Amino acid sequence: MRKILTAAALTAGLAVSMTAQPARVYKVGEDGVKAPVLVKDVKPQYTEGAKARGVQGVVELAAVVKTNGVVDEQVRVVRSLEPELDEQAIVAARQWTFRPGTKDGKPVNVEVHIELTFTLR
C-alpha cells in the first residue's frame, strides 16, 4: 500500500511540475507565427486630471494574446504618457479580444504591441 501511495504522490508531483511550466510566447513572424487578429477593442477612459492638464499622446503597451484570444494580465508599458493614462490604457487593453495567433495552424501565445492614443477634442 505504501508503494502505491508513493507512486501516486510522485505521479501527482510530476503532473503539477509539468503544468507549472509557462507556455512559450512567440513573436509574429518567428517560425511562421501569424499575428492575432483584433476582434473587439475597448477605448481607454480619459481621466479628469489628464483632461484638466491637457495631456495628449500615445501609450504603447506590450502584451501577450493567449491561445484563447484574451490578453494576458501581465501587460507592460513600453512607452509611457503619464501614470494615470498608462493605467487606463492597460485597463482597456486587458478587455480586448482577438482571434489568436497561430503556428502551423494551431493557436499559440503571441506577444503584441498595442498603441492607444489619447486626444482631446
C-alpha positions as CSV (number, residue, x, y, z in Angstrom):
1,M,0.0,0.0,0.0
2,R,2.8,2.4,0.9
3,K,4.5,1.8,-2.5
4,I,1.2,2.6,-4.3
5,L,0.8,5.9,-2.3
6,T,4.4,6.9,-3.0
7,A,4.0,6.2,-6.7
8,A,0.7,8.2,-6.8
9,A,2.4,11.1,-5.0
10,L,5.3,11.1,-7.5
11,T,2.9,11.0,-10.4
12,A,0.9,13.9,-8.9
13,G,4.1,15.8,-8.3
14,L,5.2,15.3,-11.9
15,A,1.8,16.4,-13.2
16,V,2.0,19.6,-11.2
17,S,5.5,20.4,-12.2
18,M,4.6,19.8,-15.9
19,T,1.6,22.1,-15.7
20,A,3.5,24.8,-13.9
21,Q,5.7,25.3,-16.9
22,P,4.9,28.7,-18.6
23,A,3.6,28.3,-22.2
24,R,6.0,29.6,-24.8
25,V,5.3,33.1,-26.1
26,Y,6.1,33.7,-29.8
27,K,6.8,36.8,-31.8
28,V,4.9,37.5,-35.0
29,G,6.9,36.0,-37.9
30,E,9.0,33.8,-35.7
31,D,8.9,30.2,-37.1
32,G,6.0,31.1,-39.3
33,V,3.8,32.5,-36.5
34,K,0.9,34.5,-37.7
35,A,-0.4,37.6,-35.8
36,P,-3.5,37.6,-33.7
37,V,-6.4,39.5,-35.3
38,L,-8.3,42.0,-33.3
39,V,-12.0,41.1,-32.8
40,K,-13.1,43.6,-30.1
41,D,-11.3,46.6,-28.7
42,V,-12.2,48.8,-25.7
43,K,-11.3,52.5,-25.7
44,P,-9.4,53.8,-22.7
45,Q,-11.0,56.3,-20.4
46,Y,-9.6,59.8,-20.3
47,T,-9.1,60.7,-16.7
48,E,-10.4,64.1,-15.5
49,G,-7.0,65.0,-14.2
50,A,-5.3,64.3,-17.5
51,K,-8.0,66.3,-19.3
52,A,-7.5,69.3,-17.0
53,R,-3.8,69.2,-17.6
54,G,-4.3,68.9,-21.4
55,V,-2.3,65.7,-21.7
56,Q,-2.3,64.1,-25.1
57,G,-0.3,61.4,-26.8
58,V,0.3,57.7,-27.2
59,V,0.8,54.9,-24.7
60,E,2.5,51.8,-26.1
61,L,1.9,48.5,-24.4
62,A,3.4,45.0,-24.8
63,A,1.0,42.2,-24.1
64,V,0.6,38.5,-24.8
65,V,-2.5,37.3,-26.6
66,K,-3.2,33.8,-25.3
67,T,-4.3,30.8,-27.2
68,N,-8.0,31.6,-26.3
69,G,-7.7,35.1,-27.7
70,V,-7.7,37.1,-24.5
71,V,-4.9,39.4,-23.3
72,D,-2.8,38.1,-20.5
73,E,-3.0,40.0,-17.2
74,Q,0.7,40.9,-17.5
75,V,0.5,43.9,-19.7
76,R,3.5,46.2,-19.6
77,V,4.1,49.8,-20.6
78,V,6.7,50.2,-23.4
79,R,6.2,53.9,-23.9
80,S,4.6,55.9,-21.1
81,L,2.5,59.0,-21.5
82,E,1.7,59.6,-17.8
83,P,0.8,57.2,-15.0
84,E,-3.0,57.9,-15.0
85,L,-3.3,57.4,-18.7
86,D,-0.9,54.5,-18.7
87,E,-3.1,52.7,-16.2
88,Q,-6.3,53.4,-18.2
89,A,-4.6,52.1,-21.4
90,I,-3.7,48.8,-19.5
91,V,-7.3,48.5,-18.2
92,A,-8.7,48.9,-21.7
93,A,-6.2,46.6,-23.4
94,R,-6.9,43.8,-20.9
95,Q,-10.5,43.8,-22.2
96,W,-9.5,43.4,-25.9
97,T,-10.2,40.1,-27.6
98,F,-8.5,38.5,-30.6
99,R,-8.6,35.6,-33.0
100,P,-5.4,34.0,-31.6
101,G,-2.1,34.0,-33.4
102,T,-1.2,30.7,-35.0
103,K,1.8,28.5,-35.7
104,D,1.3,25.6,-38.1
105,G,-2.5,26.3,-38.0
106,K,-2.7,25.9,-34.2
107,P,-3.3,28.7,-31.7
108,V,-0.2,29.9,-29.8
109,N,0.6,32.6,-27.3
110,V,1.9,35.7,-29.2
111,E,3.4,38.9,-28.0
112,V,1.8,42.0,-29.5
113,H,2.4,45.8,-29.2
114,I,-0.7,47.9,-28.7
115,E,-0.7,51.7,-29.2
116,L,-3.5,53.7,-27.6
117,T,-3.8,57.4,-28.5
118,F,-5.3,60.0,-26.1
119,T,-6.5,63.1,-28.0
120,L,-8.6,65.9,-26.6
121,R,-11.3,67.3,-28.8
